[in-house]
Amino acid sequence: MEKYKGKVRLAVKFAPYPYRDNAKMAAVAALAAKEQGAFAAMHEKLLDNYYQLDAKTIKKLAGELKLDIARFEGDLKNEKLIKKVEDDTALARKMEIWQTPTFIVNGELMVGERPIEHFIKVIDKELGIKDRK
């Protein structure tokens, strides 16, 4: 994002896998952490702990981030945040996106993790930047 400051925009959408235990709760937890300015940090912790995402673990992760736990727990039940995850999921299904991560760069769909060099190549192409050294 720093490399392309003012030229690209990152929009994060949620599409929790319906058969993964607590995936929706984890998505809402990321948004609840965002309410306290800790989206990226919580997102990383959730990814690092994907194998044990239950309410107890998610609360523990919020504590590690020194979030206001009472506020965090309230936000986990916040209908606005829950609806955001549900709306994002509906959009993903409408677009026939079934895997995460999926990235869309100016209409180009990229499914799965990619090295940063791949993003640079695609973004440079879209911006008309040639021969980046």
C-alpha positions, 0 to 999 in steps of 0.5 A, a space after each residue: 500500500 505504501 508503494 502505491 500510495 494514493 493509486 490503489 485502494 484495499 477493500 477487505 471483504 469477509 466470506 467465512 467458510 460455512 463449514 469451518 467452526 466459528 469462521 463467522 465469529 472470527 470475521 466479526 471479531 476482526 471487525 470488533 477489533 477494528 472498532 478499537 483500531 486493531 483490525 490488522 493485528 487481530 486479523 494476523 492473530 486470527 490467521 495464526 490461530 485458525 486451528 483453534 478459533 473458539 470464543 475463549 481463544 478469540 477473547 484471549 487474543 483480544 486480551 493480548 491486544 489489550 482491547 477493552 474486553 467488555 466493549 469487544 464482547 459487546 461488539 461481537 454481538 453488534 448487529 451492524 458488524 454481524 450484518 456486514 459479514 453477512 452482506 460481504 458473504 452474500 456478495 462473495 457468493 453472488 460473485 461466485 467466490 468460494 475460496 479465501 483468500 481471493 483477490 481482485 485487482 481491477 477485475 482480475 481474479 486471483 485465487 489463493 496466496 500470491 507472493 508480493 511480486 505477483 501483485 506488483 506485476 499486476 498492479 504495475 500493468 494496470 497502472 501502465 508502469 513498465 520495467 520496474 527496477 
